[in-house]
């Protein structure tokens, strides 16, 4: 049998001179198409078991958590990564000088924002709120970033924090770039808060966090 292939997708088709073996022709076509359709799996683990050696351009739907992924040639990444936004309208406070993810008198903390790392391995995180201190001392809002195992890969920091150092209530926010994340993996960003001195209470209200994928 002399196999010919289509010019664009390289799909096999028989020639008039080939033996009339329809099952063999259909099997050859089916096997070629099998890895070029949108593949469907229940979980990423099932996908990885059935596709031990993926190639660039493969596309797979993962039912849990409901995500369309493509292979870059080195990793599975979201086909269309979208921003993740979380907001908590409940206010709270802290006198902790160490970073705390839960505020006193606030409901709904910690406020976790789960995201999938895009093909670039980078995201932009924005945090903000209405904030004030009870003294002329700094109050800070930043974020911890954890990987799927729960390990912190980027800790909250004053260098990546929205802050005020006045009793006057102010609307503040900050943005920072996070890079070097494992492509296609799930991470969680959680706001964290602190005050520069335990004698001053940091107050935080209408808090939000947003994660934007860098394409």
Secondary structure, DSSP 8 states (H G I E B T S, - for coil): ---EE-TTT--EE--TTS---HHHHHHHHHHHHHTTSEEEESSHHHHHHH-TT--TT-EEEETTTTEEEEE-SSSEEETT---EEEEE---EEE--SS-BSS-BT-SS-S-EEEEE--TTS-EEEEEEEEEEESSSS-EEEEEEEE-TTS-EEE---GGG-EEE-SSS-EEEEEEEEE----TT-EEEEEEEEEES-TTS-EEEEEEEEEEEE--
